[in-house]
Amino acid sequence: MSIIISLTIIFTLAATTFKIVTSGNIYEKITGFYFVFTNFIILILLNAVTNFDAMLDIIIILFLLQFVTILFLLFNRKKT
C-alpha cells in the first residue's frame, strides 16, 4: 500500500513541477513550490521516518514553509 501512495505522490510531484516550469504567473510558481515541497516532505514521512520525534520535526518544518508562503503571497500583492 505504501508503494502505491509513494508512486501517486511522485506523479503529483512531476505534474506540479511541470506546471511550475510552464507557468508565467509568479503566484502559480510560488504555490507550486509550496506543493512540491509539501509532497516531498510527505514522501519522506511515508518512507523514512520511524520515530515520532523526527516526524514531529518534519511536520513543524512543513507548517513553517506554509506560513512563509502565505505571508509572501499576502505581502507581495500588486496594488491597483
C-alpha positions as CSV (number, residue, x, y, z in Angstrom):
1,M,0.0,0.0,0.0
2,S,2.9,2.4,0.8
3,I,4.3,1.8,-2.7
4,I,1.0,2.9,-4.4
5,I,0.9,6.1,-2.2
6,S,4.6,6.8,-2.9
7,L,4.0,6.4,-6.7
8,T,1.0,8.7,-6.6
9,I,3.0,11.4,-4.8
10,I,5.8,11.0,-7.3
11,F,3.4,11.5,-10.2
12,T,1.9,14.5,-8.4
13,L,5.4,15.9,-7.9
14,A,6.2,15.5,-11.6
15,A,2.9,17.2,-12.7
16,T,3.4,20.1,-10.2
17,T,7.0,20.6,-11.3
18,F,5.9,20.7,-15.0
19,K,3.2,23.3,-14.0
20,I,5.9,25.4,-12.3
21,V,8.1,25.4,-15.4
22,T,5.4,26.2,-17.8
23,S,3.5,28.9,-15.8
24,G,4.2,32.6,-16.4
25,N,2.5,33.8,-13.2
26,I,4.7,34.3,-10.2
27,Y,1.8,33.3,-7.8
28,E,1.4,30.0,-9.6
29,K,5.1,29.4,-9.2
30,I,5.1,30.2,-5.5
31,T,2.1,27.9,-4.8
32,G,3.6,25.2,-7.0
33,F,6.8,25.5,-5.0
34,Y,4.9,25.0,-1.8
35,F,3.0,22.0,-3.2
36,V,6.2,20.4,-4.4
37,F,7.9,20.6,-1.1
38,T,4.8,19.5,0.8
39,N,4.7,16.4,-1.4
40,F,8.4,15.9,-0.9
41,I,8.0,16.1,2.9
42,I,5.0,13.7,2.8
43,L,7.1,11.3,0.7
44,I,9.9,11.4,3.3
45,L,7.4,10.8,6.1
46,L,6.0,7.7,4.4
47,N,9.3,6.1,3.6
48,A,12.0,7.0,6.0
49,V,10.6,8.2,9.4
50,T,10.2,5.6,12.0
51,N,10.2,7.5,15.3
52,F,7.8,10.2,16.4
53,D,10.4,12.9,17.2
54,A,11.7,13.1,13.6
55,M,8.1,13.1,12.2
56,L,7.2,15.9,14.5
57,D,10.2,18.0,13.3
58,I,9.2,17.5,9.7
59,I,5.6,18.5,10.4
60,I,6.8,21.7,12.1
61,I,9.0,22.5,9.1
62,L,6.0,21.9,6.8
63,F,3.9,24.3,8.7
64,L,6.7,26.9,8.7
65,L,7.0,26.6,5.0
66,Q,3.3,27.0,4.6
67,F,3.4,30.1,6.8
68,V,6.2,31.7,4.8
69,T,4.4,31.0,1.5
70,I,1.1,32.5,2.7
71,L,2.9,35.6,4.1
72,F,4.8,36.1,0.8
73,L,1.6,35.8,-1.1
74,L,-0.2,38.3,1.2
75,F,2.6,40.9,1.2
76,N,3.5,40.6,-2.4
77,R,0.1,41.5,-3.9
78,K,0.1,44.0,-6.7
79,K,-1.5,47.3,-5.8
80,T,-4.1,48.5,-8.4
